Amino acid sequence: MDLKKTDAPVTTLTYNRNEIDAPTDNIYEAISVIAKRAEQINTDIRRELVDKLEEFATYNDSLEEIFENKEQIEVSKFYEKLPKPHALAVKEWLEDKIYHRNTEDDTQE
């Protein structure tokens, strides 16, 4: 996922309920799928952020010396300005980029 090229909204938007539940015909199921995808996106973003911050980490034995690493601050600011994971998940859902299936339907057949 390329976070720099995403056009997901950074602010809160109101969505049409009918558009959200159209693929599943159940708003609760749609919200559940979106929430699970948001958790996946959040985990990926967090892992990427920690990896980038560790590149610039300085380890000191002294508690008195606290260094402000400008690279770490810039990386953190970039990630703070990104759209939230739930906004990215809703965007993917509306663009039909999330694969989902109902396992209960598979067991009944």
Secondary structure, 3 states (H helix, E strand, C coil): CCHHHCCCCCCCCCCCHHHHHCCCCCHHHHHHHHHHHHHHHHHHHHHHHHHHHHHCCCCCCCCCCCCCCHHHHHHHHHHHCCCCHHHHHHHHHHCCCCCCCCHHHHHHC
